[in-house]
Amino acid sequence: MLWIGPAVVLGAFLLFLVQPMAGKLLLPLYGGSAAVWSACLLFFQSVLLLGYVYAHFLARALKPRTQAAAHGAVVLACVLLPRTAPQEGTDAAHVLLALAGAVGLPYFLLSTTSPLMQHWLGLLDTRSQPYRLSAWSNAACALALLAFPFLLEPRIGLSRLQQFWNGAFLLQSALLGGAAWLVWKRRPSAPELPLAGSTPWRERFRWLGWAALGTAFLVATTAHITQVVAPAPLLWVAPLLVYLLTYAAAFLFDAQPGRRTAWQALLGLLGMALALLYLDLQAGLAAKVGLYCLGLWLVCLFAHRELAASKPESARLTSFWTHAAAGGALGSFLAGVLAPSLLKGYFELPLLMAGTAVLCLWRMRGAGRWLMQGALMAAVLVVTPSLALIQNYYAGLVEAGRNFYGSLRVVDEPASGTRPALRKMLHGLVVHGSQFLDPEMSRIATAYYGRSSAAGLLLSRPGTGRRIGVVGLGAGALAVYGRPGDVFRFYEINPMVAEFSRRWFSYLRQSEARIEIAEGDARLTLAREGPQSFDVLVIDAFSGDSIPAHLLTREAFALYRKHLAPGGVMAFHISNQYADLAPVVLALAADAGFACTRMTSGPSPAVAALASTWMIVDTGRRWQGAPPERGHLWTDDAYSILPVLK
């Protein structure tokens, strides 16, 4: 245990610390898309599978001393071979390639550690309980996931964290080398086992299925939370931590699965159904995330207890973990790749909820009459709202589509009270613009861009021949403020948004200004362009319910200044239900020495105006007063959403 125990614990800690690190590193290169994390989960699950297959091959095909020599060579190769810096991209395939070059080899080595060390411990000490190491491994994973958002991310920059991780990886490599030396020295005997084993196919499918269910629920729940709130490491880590703790609980305690866990899973699904129906648009962040994570806990505990109950004897240990890893990769693929390619909306979670409710009913078969009737009622209360949510998605639908940047739809809403009929563009549940269907009212800016909003007041100021830059196109409502001689240049990362805004909204066609649309990530595009001399630069890009963090850093702010005319103004749209981004923009303005004003406007249903909050940075006026808290100044290397959560 001198080498094996510490190797398992440290390896698990590094294995799960690198996941949010790598995801955060990639976010700015992929426009802050919520799909980045889904692709990351698929990559990590797939490489984990490769690691388990490798460990299974070593354990079955090679003698112990040969295993030690071979793994020692792999450790050396993973330490010495170079890694490549991630590059920008536009889809999940690019994310997978970027991860393969940046962390692929170290992650592969770490993924082999738990099953191989458990196998070696069983060879070196026949009285040991190798499965117990799995629980310690999961506990170390949980510690890493807790440490990243609450301890490391708010206090340590990403570059320093990478240095720490690289140093700890060298220590881990030394521990693995020591474990290999121990096996080589002691020459333990091992029974000869066939590579494929004699496990019945029914048992194999059980391992695959239960593992896939838990992972699919993890991916779908995380995708739903991040598309409603924002893609941020904190919101990645919370569901992943719940998922891991259920694994640890299932394998550490020998509680047998049964009707009770199935009933508990149904109760968790009921809570998630409640959140889907009533909380997505109105509840606080803690209540929303807490209810989803509670449901995820109960469903994953149900799946993982079923998986743990089917674990075989230690001789088939590596085969068991290989099948579990394959199930994890399968679940990630189904929920993270296949479902988004087939479904136009975020339907993965409600469909999984409905299917799991039926599975729980099947698992409770043979229970008492009253228990079954209660379970049937609970299942109906889960399935009905889940399918109703999908049906509501198509109410008034004009067109819908989905790509790497999310689910987009255009819907028509009938007149309501004094408000005429309206057409909306929605990204998930977030309104990205709207327009009156009446041609006589189609030039009235709505949503967050009405005449009384900060953006409306700013762009209504006298002047001609203006150059206006807008990061985030939406429906194109700001184009109504264009005058003859003006140039409005929109930066839009999502090609589907540009397509829908031209096809279903007339703001761009009706504008008196010259309209330019630059497709691609705004920050990367601005970095490649020469100075644009914008009189006003509007930052109105949203991923989920928030501006992507990489658009609110000191380096991004300096880039915006480069493209402003002397005395130019920046307008940051920070309307947000879950985070107060005003301190972040104030810190950026104070750091640069410019005046900054917060402007809010209330809703006006008659003209379809929504409440909005803007931060106006005037480079023609100097900052007055004491500087704000330094901790709110975000940089590319160090930022955390935790201090600004409401």
N, C-alpha and C positions, 0 to 999 in steps of 0.2 A: 504493500500500500504506500510505501515511501515515495514511489514514483507514480504509481497508477492513480491513486486518489487525487493528489494535487493536479495531475494532468487532466483528469476528467473535469474537475471543478473549474480550473483556469480556462481550459478549452471551451467549456460551455459558456463561461462569462464572455470570452472574446467572440465566440460565435454569434451571440445575440447583441453584443455591443456594436459590432460592425454593421449590423442591419440598419438601424436608424441613422448611423453615421453615413453609410453609403447612400441611403435614400435622400438625406438632406444635402449631400454633395451633388446629387444629380438633379434635384428640383430646379435650380436656376437654369440648367441646360435644357430643360424640357418644359419651360413655360409655367412651372408650378402646377402642372396637371396632377389631379388626384389619381390618375391611372399609373403614375410613376410607382407608387407603393404597391399596387396590385401586381405590376410587372416584377418588382423587387421580390415580393413573396413567392411568385412563380419561380424566379431564379433560385432563391435560397432553398425552396423545397426540392427543386430539381437537382441542385448540386448536393443537397443532403442525401438524396436518393443515390446519386453516384458514389458518394462516400460510403454509404451502407452496403451497396453492391460490392465495392472494393473490399470492405471489411469482411463481408460474407465469403468472397472468393478466397481471400487470404486464409480465413479460418477453415475452409473446407478443402481447398486444393493444395495447400502447402503445409509442410511440417513446421512445428513451432520455431525452430532455429531459422528456417528459411523465411518464415513470416517476419521475424525480427530483422533479418538482414534486408529484406525487401522494403519493409516500412522505414527502416533507417535511411535507405537511399531516397525514398519519396520525401521524407522530412528534409533531407539535404537539398533536394531539387526545389522544393517549395520555398526554401529560404533563399536560395541563390538565384533563381530565375527572375528576370526583371518583370515589373508590372507596367501597364500603360495608363496614362491619364485619361479619364473619361472625356468623350467628345459630345457635342450637342446632337440632338436628333429630334424626330417627329413622331415616333411610334414606339410600341412596346419592344419590337425587335431591336431597335437601337439601344434601348435601356438594357436589354439582356446582353448585348455585345459589350456595352460600356462596363457593365458589372463583371463580365468575364475577364476583361483585360485588367481592371483595377483591383479586384479582390478574389477572382476566381480560384487561383491556386491556394492561397492561404485558407479560403473558406472551405475548399475541398478537404484540405488536411485536417482542419478543425472538425469537419463533419464526420470524419472517420474515427474520431477519438473515442466517443462514448461506446459504440458497439465493439470496437476492437479491444479497448481496455477492459471492458466487461468480460470479453472472451478470454483474454490473457489472465485476468484475475481468477476466473474459473479453472484455468489450467494450473496456475501457481498454487492455489489454495482451494482444494476441493470442498472444504467446509464453508466457504464464503457464500454470500448471497449477491451475485452480480447485479440482479435487478434493483437492489438498493442503490447502487451507483446511479441508476437512471433518475431516481428521485433527487439525489444530491445534484445531479447535472441540471435538472429542471429548476431547482432552487437557485443555482448559480445564474442560470439564464434569466430568471425573474429579477435577481439582484441587478444584473446589467440593465435590464429594461427600466427598472426603477431609478437607477443611478443616472441614466442618460438625460431624461427631461427635467428631473428635479435637482440634480447635483452638478452634473458635468456640463450640460448644454448652457445653463444660465451663467456659468462661471468660467468656463474654459473655451477658448476659440477652437474651431474645427481643426486648424492646422496643429495646434498643440495636442489636441486629442488624438489626432492621427499619429503623432510622434510617440505618445504614450502607448497607443495600441501596437505600433510596430515594435517597441521595446518589449512589451509583454508577450508579443508573438515569438520573439526570439527566446524568451524564457520558456514559453510553452514548448518550443521545438527542442530545447534542452531536456525538458521533462520527458517528452516522447522518446528522445534518444536514450535517456536513462532507463525507461521502461523496456525498450527494445534490447538494451544491453542486459537487463535482468533476465529476460526470457532466454536470451542467447546463453547466458552463463549457467542458468539452472537446468536447462535441457528438459523441460516438462514433457511428459508423454501426453498424447492426444489420440483419442479413438479415430479411426479412419471413417469418414462420413462422405456419402455421395454429394456432389456439388449441388444437385437439384433437390436432394432430400426426398423423403417419402410422405410429405405433408399432403393430406387430402385437399383437393381443389376447393371443396366447400369451406374448409378452414382458411385457406388462402384468401378466398373471396370475402370471408368475414373480416379478416385483418384489413384488407384493402378498403372495404366498404365503410367500416366504422372510422378508420383514420381519415378517409376522404370526406365524410360528413362533417367532422370537426373542422377541418381546414377550409372546406367550402363555406361553412358558416362564418369562420374568421374573416375570410376575404370579402364576403358579401356584406357583413356588418361593418367592417372598416371602410369599404367603399361608400356605403350609405352615409356613415357619419361624416366622412371627409367631404362628400359632395354637398351635404347640407351645411356644414360649418366651414372647414378650410382644410387643405392638405398640410398638416403640420406633424412633426415627430411626436408630439405629445398625444395626438389623436391616433397615431399609428400604434404607439406603445401600449395604450390602455387595453384595447382588445387583444393584442398579442400577449400581454401579461396574463390576462384572464385565461386565455387559451392554454398557456404554459402551466399555470397553477392547477388547472383541471387535470392536466397530464400528471403532474407531481402528486396530486391528491389521489388519483386513480391507482397509481402504481406504488405509492408509499403505504397506503392503507388498504387492507385486504377486504374492503366492503364489497359484497357481491351485488351485481346489478339485478334489477328486477322491476316489478311494477312501480315501486316507490320512486326510483330514479326517472322512469318514464312519466309518471305523474308530475314530478317536479319539473321536468323538461316542458311539459304542457303548460304549467304555470308560468315558466319563463317566456314561452312563446306568447302567452296572453299579455304579459307586460310589454313585449315588443310590438304586438298588434296595437296596443293602446298608444304606444309612442308613435307608430306610423300614422295613426288616425288623428291624434290630437296634439302631439307635442312637437312635431317637426318644425312648425312655423311659429310657435309661441312660447314654448318652455325654455327655461334657462339651460345653460350648457350642462351644469352638473346633473340636473334631473334627467335630461335627454341622454347623455352619455351613460349615466348610471343605470338607467332602465335598460338600454341596449346591452350594456356589459353584464347586467344581471341575467338577462335572457341568454346571452352567449355562454355565460358560466354554466347555467343549468343544462343547456343543450349539449355543450362540450363535455360536461361531467357525465351525462348520460352516455354519450358516444364513447368516451375514453374508459369508462368503467366496463362497458361491454368489450372493448378492446383488451383491457387488462385481464378480464376474466378468461379470455381465450389464449393467454400467453402460454407457450409450451415449456418444456423442460430446458435447462441451460444448454443442452447439446444443439438445440435448434434456435438458440438465441439470435444469432446474426440473421438467420432467415426471417424470423419474426420481425426484427427491426427493419429489415430491407422491405418487407411487404408493407409495414406501417409507413415507411418513408415514401414508397410508391403510391400509397393511398393519399398521403399528404400532397404529393406532386399532382396527382390526378384531381384532387379537390381544388387545388389552386388553378389548374388549367381550366376546369369546368366553370368555375366562378369568375376567374380573372381574364380568360381569353375567349372561350367558346361562348359563354352567355353574352358578353358585350358585343360579339360579332353577330349574334343572332337576334338579340333583343334591342329594340329602339329606345327603351327606357330602362331605368334602374329597377328592373323587375326581379333580379336574382334573389334578393332577400325575401320579398313576399312569396315567391315561388318555393324557395327553400323552407320557409316557415310552414306553408301549406303541406308540403310533402312530408316534413318532419312530424307534423301533427298526426298525419295518417300513420306514419311509422310508430309513433308512440302508442296509438290505439292498437296497432297490431301487437306491439310488445306487451300490452296489458290484457291481451286476450285470455279468457279463462278466469278473470277476476270476478268478484261478486257483482250482483246485479246493480246495486246502487253505485258502486265505484265505477262500473262501466258506463252507466248513464251520465254520471258527472264528467267522466273523461270524454264521452261523446259530445256533451254540451260544450266543454272547453275547446275541443277540436273544431267544432263548428264556429265558435267565437274567434278562433284563430284563422281558419280558412276563409270565412266570409269577408272580413275586412281586408285580408291580404289580396283576394281576387277583386274586391271592389276598388281597391287602390289602383290596380291595373286598368280596370274599366274606366275609372275617372280620368286616367291619363289621356284617353282618347276623346273626352268630352270637348266638343268644339274644335277638334284638331284640324289644322290646315295642312301641316307637314311636320314630320319628325325625322330625326336622324341621330346617329351616334358615331363618335369616333374617339380617338385617343384623348381628346380634350373634354369629353363628356357627352351627356345626352342633351340634345337641343330640340325644342319644338316651338311651333307657332300655333297659337290657338285664338279663336274668335270668341269674345264674350258678348252676350246680348246687352242691350241697354238696361241700366239699373237706376231707378229713381230719376234724378236729374242728369245722370251721366249717360251720354250716347253710347252706342255699340263701339267696342274697342278690340283691337288686335294686339296680342302680346307675344313677345319672344321670351321664352323661359329656358334657362340652363339648369337642369334639375328642377329645383323648387324656387330658384332665384330669378326674379324678373330682370331681364336685360334690356328692356325697352318696350314701349307700347305706342300705338297710334290710333287715332279715331278713324273709323271706317267711312264716315261722312266726308266726301271730298272737300266740302267747304270748311271743315275743321281739321283737315289732315296736316296743316302747317302749324298746328299748335303743339308745342313741345309738351310731353307728358312725363309721367313717372318721376325720376329724380332730377329732371332737366327743365322744369317749368320756369316761367318768367320770374317767379319769386325765389327760385333756388339760387344758390351762390353761383353756379355755372351760368344760369340764365342772366343774372344781374351782371356778371363779369363780361359775358359775350354780347350783351346789349349796350355796352358803353359806346359812345360815338367813335367813329373812325372808319376809314376805308383802307383797302390795300393791305389788310392784316394777314399775317401768316399764323394759323392756328394748328397746333399739333394735338392730337387726341390719341392716347394709349387705351385701346379698347373701343371697338366699333358698336357692338350691340345692334340695336335697330337703326342707328344712325341719327337719333333725334337731335343731337347738337348741330347737325348740318342746317337746321332751320334758321340758325342765327347768322348764316353766311350772307354776305352782301356782294354786289358786283365788285370785282377786283380782289376779293378775298381768296385765300387758298386754305382749304381745310385738308390736312393730311392725317389720315387715320392709320394707326398701327394695329393690326389684328392677327393674332396667332392662329385662330381657328378658321380654316377655309370655309367651313360650313356656316359660320356666322356671316362671313362676307357674302356667301351665296344667298342665304335666307334674307339678309337685309336688302339686297338688290331685288330679289324676286317678290317678296311679300310686303315690303314697306316702301313708301315713296319719298321718304325724307331726302335721300341722296339725289334722286332725280329732280326734285322740286327746288333744291337749294340754288341760290343765286351765286354761290361761290364755286370756284373750281375745286372738284373733289378728287383727292388722291388716296388710294388705299395701298399701303405697304403690308403685304402678308408675311407673317413670321413673328417670332418673339420680338417684342418691342425693344427690349434692352439690347439684344444681340444686333438687331437691325440698326438702332441708333449708334451703336459702337462702330459699325462699318461705314456709316454715312458721314459725309462732311457736315459742317455746321449748318443748321436749318434756319437759324435766326427767327425762331418762333416768338411772336408777341405774347402768346398764351400757350402753355403746354398743360393739357388736362390729363391727369393720371386716373383713368376710370376702368382699369382692367380688374376683373374679379375671377377668382377660382374658388368655388363654393360661395361663401358669404363674405369673403374678405379679399383685399388686394394681395396678390402673391408677395411673400416676404422679400424676394430678391429685387422687387421694385421699390422697396422702402429702405434701402441701405445707404450708407454714406457714399459708396462708390456709384450707386445708381443716381443719387442726388447730384454728384459731380458731373455725371454724364448729361443729365437734364440741363444743368447750367451751361454746358458747352453748346447746347442747341438753342439757347434763348438769345433773343436780341437784347441789347442794353436796356435795363429797366424792365425786362420781361417778367411775367407772372406765371407761377405754377399753381394749379388747382388740383388738390388730392381729394378724391371722393372716398370718404371713410365710413359711410353708412354701414353699420354692422350691428348685428344682434348680440354677438358673443364677445367681441373684443373692442376695447377703446384704443384706437390707433392714434388719437390726437397727441399723446405724449411722444410717440415715435416721430411724427412729423415735426412737432415743436423742437425736439432734440436735433433733428437734421437741420432745421432752419437756424437755430441758435448756433450750432457748430459752424455753419457757413456765414453767420452774422447777418441774416436777413430777417425782416419783420414777418410775422406769421399771425394770421387771424382765423379763429374758428367761426364758421357761419352755419347756421341751421335754419331749416324751413319746415313748416308743418304740412300735413296732408291737406289736400283739397279735392274731395271726391268728385265734385262737379266737373273738374277739368282733368281728372285721373292723375293728379299730382300726388306723389308719395313723399313721406317725410324723408329728408336727406340731411346729411352732415358733410361739410366740406372744410378743408384746411387750405387757406389761400396764402401762398408764400410770395411776397413782393420783393424782388431783387433790387428795386429802386429805393427801398427804405431799409434802414439798418435796424438790427435787433436792439430793443430797449429793455432794460431791467436785468435781473439775475438770470443766469442760465438755468434750464430745467435739469432734472436728475440725469446724471451721466449714464446710468444703467439703461435708459431707454434709447440710447444711440445705437442703432443697429449697423453692423458692418457685414460684408460678405462672409467674413470669417466667424463672426459671433453675433447671434441673435436668438431670442427665445420668445415665444408667444405667451409663455406662462405669466410674466409680470403684467401683461395688458389684458388678461381675461377679465370679463365683467363678473 
